[in-house]
Amino acid sequence: MKALTYFPSQPEVQYKMDEYIEQRPLNRLIGKDIALYYQFKTQKESINPFALIPDGCFDLLFCCCPKNPSIFLWTSPMERREQQLSFQKGCEYFGVRFQPEQGLLKINCSMRDLLGKKIPLDDVISVDPFLMEKILKGDSFADRIHLFELFINGITPQSHSQNIVGYCINQIYLANGNININDLTVDTGYSDRYIRKKFEESIGFSPKQFSEIVRFQNSLAMIFEKTHHNLADIVYENGYYDQAHFIKGFKKFVHLAPTQFIGSLYQQS
């Protein structure tokens, strides 16, 4: 069971794409592996410029265009990256965001080599083409979620090596991203070299990099929460030394200060 809830977000997809909707899995067992289902449309005239930010996850992205459907693996970048790859105009997209510790899908190569990319799904994952086609032709957001969960229910979980990564990730969640790799080596009995190798194969990031991403994403979640946390709360609860340290850590991933980044989400392209 997950130690803590980690909710990785991509604000620019949510705020800059048309007709965006999202839903977390209602089934708790599925929620251990899948963070979010979402759907959006691209504009008919031109694609809104947007970027992905680091979240440690990967998404399956279904382009549900009747004339040219496709499915991609959409991976987390190491820093904010503009999306300049092929998005079709006036199309509906259905997305599934997997938790970093997911133990369902087997990627056919190291995730380290895939970071920040949008790759045809068939190149990296063996899937049932008939069921994928049904998802692409789904009548609604709810229908696509249902069909995807039928696909998920037929998958056998991965081996023990993935569980090691999952356990370490949960320890990182418990520490809110403030953990030393030495703590993981002592806790698991594995060397730091082995743990780093397994992390990079499974999620693309080292334990240190992922810990920093968790702190960054947790800070971002607090900024967006309706309770309106003040800056001191965000700094303290996420283990930053002071406000300057927090801003420096935030800018490392998005190249903007928090207020600048939030402000950019509301600007019209």
N, C-alpha and C positions, 0 to 999 in steps of 0.2 A: 504493500500500500504506500502511496506517496506520503512523504513526511509532511510536506507543506504544499500548498497550491501555488504553482508558478503559472502566471498568465502572460505569455509572450504576445506582444501586440505590434502591429504595423500601422501606426496612425495615418501615414500618408495614403495607404490603400483605403482606409476607412473614410478619410476626410476629402480626398481628391477624386475618387471614382464615383460614378453615378449609381444611384439606387442601391447603395451598399446596405446589406443586411448580414447579421451574424447570429450564430447560436452555439452555445456550448453543448457537448454531448449530455443527454439526459440520463444515460446509463453510466453509472459510476465505474464499472469495469472498463468500458470503452474510454472513459475519461482519463484512465491511467496512461493511455497511449495517444489519445487525440485531444488537443487543446481546444480546437475551434473549427466549426464549419462557417463558411461565409460565401457571399455571392455579390457580384457587382456587374455593372455594364460600362463599356467604353462609349465615349461620345461618337456620334455618327460622322461628324466633320473632322475631328482631330482627337488624338489621345492626350488626355491631361498628363502633363509631366509629373512624375512622382518618383520616389526613391524608397528602397528597402533599408531598414536599419538592422543591426545585429540582434538576433534573438536566440541563437543556438538551435533553431528548429529547421525542419524542411517542410515544404508544402507540396501537395499534389494540386495542380491547377488544371482544371478542365475548361477548354475553350469550347463552349456549346454552340458554335456557329453551324447551322445546318449545311452550309456549302463547304466548309473547310474545318471540321472538328479536329481537335488535337488534345493531347494530355502531356503535361510537363512536370518534371521535378523542379521545384523552385527553392533554392537554398539560401541560407542566411549569409550575408556578406560579413566581412570582418570590420567594416565601417560603412557609414551611409553611402549608398551607391545608387546613382540614377539608373532607372530602367529604360534602356534604349533598344531592347530586343523586341522582336516582332509581337505586338499586340494588334489584333484586328479591330478596325473601327466598327462601332455600332454592334458589338458582340456581348453576349452574356458569358460571364466566367463564374465557375463554381470552384471553391477552394477548400482544402482540408489541411489544417495545420497540425502536424504531429508534435507531440511533446519531445524534448531532447532525449529523454530516457526511454522512448518508445521501444518495445521489444517485438513488434509485429513484422514490419517490412524489412527484408534483407536487401541491402543495396549491394550491387555487384562490383563495387570498387570502393576505395577509401573515400570517405566524405571529405577528407582534407583536400582532395583534388577537385571537388565539386563546389566549393564555397563560392557564393556570389554568382551562381550560374543558373540558367533556365535551360533544362536539358530534356529532350524527348524521353518520355517515361520508358519506352521499350528499350532504350539504350542502357538503363541502369537497374530496372526491376522487371521480373517475370510476373505478369498478371494475366488474368482471364480476359481476353479481348472482347468476348461476348458481353460480359457483365459491364465492362468499361463502356462499351457502346450504349448499353441501356442507360447508364448514368448520364452520358452525353446527351441523350435524347429525353431525359427526364422532363416531366411536365411542369415541375415546380421545384422550389428550394427544398421543401419538405420531402418530396418524392426522391430527389437526388440523395438527401441524407439517408433515407430509408434504404435505398439501393446500395449505397456505399457501406452501410452497416451490415448488410447481407454479405458483402464481400469480406468485410473485416471478420465476421463470425466464422468464416471458413478458413481462416489462417491459423497455423500452428505457431505458438510463440517461439522465439529464438532460444539459443543455448545459454549455458552458464556464463560464458565470456561477456555477453551483453548484460547479464544481471550484475556483474561486477561494476560496470559503468553506471548502471541504474542506481546501485547502492551508493556509489560515490556522489552521484548527482544529488540524491536525496540528502546526503550529508551537507552538501553545498547549500541546498535549500534551507536546511535547518540553521545553518550559520549565516543565512541571508547574504551569501556570497563572500563572507569574511572568514576564509579558511586557508590554511597553509597545506601545500601538497604533502608535507611531512606528517600532518595529522592523518591523511588518507593512507599513507604507507603503513603507519603504525596500526591504524584501525583494521586494515584489510590483510596485512602481512605481505602485500605485493610491493615490488620496488617502484620508485617514482617513474623510472623509465618505462616499465610495463604499463602502469596506469596511464601515462601520457600517450603511449602507443595506442592503447585501446580507446581512449577518448578521441584521438584524431581519426581513427578508423571509423568510429561510430557516429560522432557528431561534428568532426572537422576541427574542433578547437581543443587546445590543451586545457587541463583543469584550471590553471590560473586564468587563462583567457575567458573560459566559461564563467568562472566565479565573478569576474569583472562585468560580464554581460548580465548576470543575474542581478547584481547591484544596480546596474544601469536601468534594466527593465523594471525592477521593483521601484526605483525612484520615479520612473516615468508613470507607473501605475498610480503612485501616490499623488502625482501632479494632476492626473485626470480624475481622481476620485472626487465625488460630489461633496465629501466632507471638507474639502479645501484645506489640506495640511499646509502649515506654514513651512518656510524654508528650513528653519531650525529642526523641525520634526523629521524632515526628509534627510537632512544631513546626519542627524543622530541615529535614526533607526536603520540607516543603510551603512553605517560604519565609516563614514567619511570623517576626516580629522576636523575639517572646518568648511565654510562655504566655498573658499577658493579651491579646496581639494575636490569638492563635489562638482563644481563647474568645470574644472580641468578634466575630471573623469567623464563627464557628460560630453564635453566637446571632443574627446578622443573618439567617440563613436559616431557623432553626427556633424562635427565641425561647426557647431553653433552652440551658443549658450542656451540654457533651458528656455528663457523667455523669448529668445529669437526663434528657436525651433517651434515652440507652441504658436507663436505669432504667424509663422510661415504656413501653418496648416489652414489658416483662415483666409489667406490671400488667394485671390482668383488668378488663375493662370492666364 
